[in-house]
């Protein structure tokens, strides 16, 4: 199963992607998480420390890899097809919860150039993992809709669109859902996050109904998760209403896979 987790920035997609990946690993599945967000923090959700995170060299910042894989003899032109086996072997990091992590990274400063060659590497990497391996792949995508234009998630089996009840989040979720369908993503579903009662859930479910997209799970607003984030504790190890709802999400995904 290859799953992309998307949504507006700040809606909790990294929390859901990381916790879901951790639960798949805990269930005995070989699991790879790809942090494709331009502000990568998935490592922290997976139980790594800030010191651990600082030691990771993101793929986008590893110029030797990017040049080796994409460089041509023509300025401004880069390769689109190349092997990625060595990236998986040499660049993945084992996290405390048993998930292997690949961090794409981000452009470090204004004017430092386009991340397109790095996205080309990620796109080939995802394609390889889908066609050549049986691992569960969880992608924490870049916030917003730009990644759909780059085609980073074009190979996935399912796209989970995380949203809360705020209008801006709903608008972004609607745009992502429409673009994902136009892009041929086989299955698209909404994950309602930080749900506080019937009113907030209704706002989300009404939007999903208009789009004819299922609501895969309703993750409740959870003070324990917020407190864990402040204290730097990974949600993967917690048993709270929100993490139990993510277990329900995992079960829903497995149910749709079998149907």
N, C-alpha and C positions, 0 to 999 in steps of 0.2 A: 504494500500500500504506500503510495506516494501522495503526501498531503501538503498543500500550501496553505499557510495561515496568513490572512491579510486583514486590512482594515485601516481606518484613520489612525494617525499617531495618537497615542494616549488612551486607546480604548482597552488595552490589556492583551493584545495579541501575543506578545512575548511570553507573558505569564501562561497563557493557554497553550502556546506551542511547546514551551519547555516542560510544563507539567504533563502534557499529553505524551511527549517523547519519553519522559521518565517513566510513565506508567506502561508504555509499550515495552521498554527495557526491563522493567520489573516483572512483566509477564513472560519473560524469556525470549523476547524478540530481539534479534540483532537490529539495532536502531542507530541511524545517523541523523543528526540534526544539522541543518545548514542555516547559519545566520546570514541571511541575504539583506538584512537591514543596513542602511548606511550609517546608523548609529548603533553598532552591535553591543548588545548586553545579554544575549541568550546564555552565555557562559555562566553568569551569575544565577540565573534561574535554575540552571542545571547543577548548582552546588559548588561551583568554583569560586575562589576568592578574587578580590580585586588584584592581588599580587599575581595570581594565576593568569588572570585576563591580560595583564600587562606583558606577560611572557609570550603570548600568542602573536605570531606574525600573520596578520590577515592576508588572504590571497591577493587582494587588490593592492596591498603595499609591498608585496614580494615581487619586486621588479624583475628579478632573474627568472621567476616562473612565468610571469606575464610575457616577457620578451621571448623566452624560449618557445612558448606555445603559440604566440600570435604574431611575432615580428615577421615582416617581409622586407624585400629590398626596395619597397616603394613607400615613401613618406606618407603618413596618414592612412595607409591601408594595412589591415591586419587580417590574419587567417581566421577562418570560421570553423574549420574542422581540424582536429588534432587529438592525440591520445591523452587520457587523463588518469590512467591507472596509477601512475607514480604520485599524483597529487593526493589521491585517496590514501595511499600507503604512508606518505611522508608528512602530509600536512594536517591530517585529522588528529584531534586531541581526545584522549579518553577522560571523561568526566567522572566524578565520584559516584554518580547514580547509574553508571554503566552505559551511558549514551556516548557515541563517538561524535565529536563536534568539528565541523568545518566552518571557519569564519571567513566570509568574503571580505569585509572591511569597507572602507569609504575613502573618498577623496579627502585629503587632509587639509587643504586650504583653498581659498578663493583663487581661481585662475590656474589650479594645478592640473587641469585637464579633465577630459571625459572619462567616466568609469566604464565605457563601452568595451574595451578589451577584456577587462576583468569580468564583465557580465558575459562576454563570449565564453570565457573559461568556465564560469558557473553553469551556463546553459549546456555546454558540452558535458560537464561533470554530471549534471542531473540526468541528461539523456543516457549517459553510460550506466549510471546506477539503476535506472529504470529497466534498461534492456539487458543488462549483464549481471544483475544481482537480485537477491531476494530480500534485502534489508527493508525495514520500514524506514521511509524517508520523511522527515518533518522539516518543512521550510518555514522559517520566520521571515516573511517578505518585507521589503521596504514599505514604509507607511504610504498610503495613498494609492494612486492608480498608475504611476509612471512605469512600474515594473511590468505591467501588462503590455505596454508599448515595446519594451525591450525583449519580451518573449521569455523572460527568466523562468516562468512557471508553466511553459507550454506543454511540458511532458507529464504533468501530474495527473493522478487519478481523480483527485477531489480538491476543491478549493473551499476552505472554511472562511467566511467573511465575518469577522468579529465586530460587533457594534454595541454601543450602549444606547440609551434613549434620547441623547442629545441630538438636536436637529442636524448639526454639522456631521455628526457620525453617521446618521441615517442617510444623508445625501451622498456621502462618500461610499457607503455600503451599496447603495442603489447603483451608483456608477460602476463600481467594481463588478457587481453581479451582471450587469448588462454587457460589459466588455468581456467578462469571462465566458459568457455564453456565446458571444460573437466570435471569440477566439477558439471555440471548440473544446473548452474544458468539460470533460464528461459529466461530472457531478459538482454542483454548486450548492452550498448550504449556508444559512445564517447561524451564527452563535450569538445569542443574546447574553451580554456580560453586564455585571454590576446591576442586576435586576433588583429593584426595590418595589415590590408589590405589583399588583395587577396593572396599574396604569402604565408603568414603564414597559412592562412586557407587552401590553396591548399595542403601544406605539411601534414596537419592533415587529411584532407578529403581523400587524396590519400592512406594514411596508413589505414584509416577506410575501404576504398573500397577494398583493398587487403584482409582484414580480413572479409569482408562482414558483417561489423558491422555499424549500422546507426550512423550518427552524430546528436545527439539530439538537440544541441544548439551551437551557436557560441557566446561566451561572449567577448565583445570588451575590449581592453586595456582601462582602465578608471582611469584617474588621480584623479577624485573625490574619488574613492574607496581607492586609495593609500593614499591620504591625510587624509581620515577618519581613516585609520588604524594608521597613525602617531599620530593623535589626540585622539585616543581611542574611536571613535564613531562607534556604531554598524551599519553595512550596512543594517540591517533589516529595519531601519527607513528611509533609503534614497531612493530617486527617481532619478536614474542615468541610463545612457545607459546600464551599466552592470547589475544592479538590474532588469531593464525592460527585459533584455535578460533572466534572471533567471525566470521571470514570463512566458516568452515564453517556457522555459524548463519545467516548471510546467504544462503548457497547453499541451505540447507535451506528457508528461508522462500520463496525464489524457486521452489524445486521444488514446494512445496505450493501455491503460487499458480497454477502451470501445470497442476497435476493436477486 
